Amino acid sequence: DVKVTQSSRYLVKRTGEKVFLECVQDMDHENMFWYRQDPGLGLRLIYFSYDVKMKEKGDIPEGYSVSREKKERFSLILESASTNQTSMYLCASSRRRGDSLNTEAFFGQGTRLTVV
Amino acid sequence: KNQVEQSPQSLIILEGKNCTLQCNYTVSPFSNLRWYKQDTGRGPVSLTIMTFSENTKSNGRYTATLDADTKQSSLHITASQLSDSASYICVVPWGGATNKLIFGTGTLLAVQP
């Protein structure tokens, strides 16, 4: 059974703290993604990585950074958490597209982050 | 602009009834479209994929259709169950090897007893 595992289901952090969200996949996928999901806005891409040590900014990268030192692990870092970063964070992975049928993204269970 | 739009935003139906969710896209070039189901507090899970050449595909009580000419897809749920209560998200990939995904904002379905 394929799996994308996020390190925490729920997190509460204080404003200004540095926050690490970890994601691990066991499918040997090249692509990994971090999204945030807010009511009425759907999923918005924060960062994308298509290979180890490679990253691309998504639609809303401000206030975030990422790290991909190993193929299976993709970390999202909130350098200084703010209340407007309270959200559901979803990690996903997928095979690099070579065949249109292989574009399924597999998602983790999500981390609900509250910044107080 | 590459976009995916879904309607309705939310829907309430009684258990046992049928419903249809809509997805319109402007993504080009187009290769496929996926429907995901997202239960409350969980990550989305793929229900079905529609490729360019497919018109209809069933997965149990879920039937997806695709009209590539009008750039529309629908997801029909038959004989709804309480467990169908979820958000249904339409997703279209765009781009070359980097596999960028364009997400709709989803339809929130509530099935009531």
Interface residues (C-beta under 8 A of the other chain):
Chain A: V4 N31 F33 G40 L41 G42 L43 L45 F48 Y50 E56 L90 A92 S94 R96 R97 G98 S100 L101 T103 E104 A105 F106 F107 G108 Q109 G110 R112
Chain B: S31 N32 R34 G41 R42 G43 P44 V45 S46 I49 T51 F52 I89 V91 P93 G96 A97 T98 N99 K100 L101 F103 G104 T105 G106
